[in-house]
Amino acid sequence: MGDVSGYLPLAGAIVIEVLATLSLRGATRQGHWWQWLIVVVGYATAFALLALALRTIGVGPAYALWSGLGTAGIAVAGWFVFGERLSVPAMAGIGLIIAGVVLIELGGRQTGVPG
């Protein structure tokens, strides 16, 4: 599973990436400079936190968690914040993403591979 201390920066990276992606939508539609600043600083911070997490978590599980939960998070946030459609197939896809992330994490544990 890796050192638990690596999961805190990873969680931060996921949350900040979702916030930066939400800001990206506003920046591309309204074009305010401060929205672009949130996007750039947000993504840079998310990558820095991911790098910190990789000190103690294997790259496979860390990236699976980061990309999978980030994708699911932005889909739900888009529905909640912008009223975007979240169909039954989309919800099933989110469930499959989460199931895949869990399987990758469990697979790393069973093989003894760090992560």
N, C-alpha and C positions, 0 to 999 in steps of 0.2 A: 504494500500500500504506500510505502514511502513515509517519510517523516511528516507528521501531521502539521508541522509548522509551514510546510510548503503549500498547504491548502488554503491558508488565509490570503496570501498574495494572489493565488489563483482565483479565489472567489472575488477579490477586488478587481482583478483583470476582467473577469466576466461581466461584473456589474458596470464597470467603467466603459467597457466596449459597447454594451447595450445603450448606455446613456449617450455615448459619442455617435452611435448609429442613429438614435432618435434625433439628435441635433443635426446630423447630416441631412435628414429629410427637410428640416426647417431651413438649413443653409442653402440647399439647392432650390428651394421655392421662394424664399424671401431674400436671401443673399446678404444678410446682415453680417458685418465683419466679426462680431462677437460670437455668432453661431459657428463660423468657420474656425475661430480660435478654440472653441470647445471641442470641435471635431479633431483638430490637429493635436491639441494637448491631450485629449481623451485617448486617442489611439496610441500616442507615444507613451502615455502612462500605462495603458493596458499592456503594451508590449514589454515595458520595463518590469511590470509586475509578473508577467508570464516568465520572463527571464529569471526573476528571483525564485519563482516556483520551481523552475527546472533544476535548481541546485539540489533539490531533495526529492522531486517527483520525476519519474521516467517521462521521456518526451512523448511516447505513445499515449499513455493515460492522460497526461496533462493536456495535450492538444485535443484529445477526444472530449475531455470535459470542457475545455475552453470553447472549442468550435461548436460542439453539440449543444451545450447549455446556452451558449450565446445565441445560436440560431433559434432555439426554442424560446429563449427569453425575448428576443426581438419580435418574434411572431406574436407572442402574447402581449407584449408592450404595444405593438402596432395596433392590435385589436383594442386594447384598453385606452391608449392615448389618442389614437387617430380614428378609431372606429372602423379599422380595416376588417374585411371579412375573414372569419376564421371558420372555414367549413369543417364538416365531419372528416373528410379525408385529410385536411390539414392538421386537425387535432390528432388523428391517428398517426400521422407522420411525426408529430412532436413526441407522441408516446413511443414510437419506434426509435427515435433519436435517443431518448432517455434510456430505453432498454439497451440500445447498442453501447452507450457510454458505460452502463452498469456492467455489461458483459465484458467489455474491454478491461475495465478495472478488475473484475473478478478473474479474468484470464491472466492478468499480470501477477496476481496473488498466487494462483495455483502453480504457475511455472517457476516461481521464485524470482522472477525478473523484477528489479526495482521499479516502483511506480505504483 
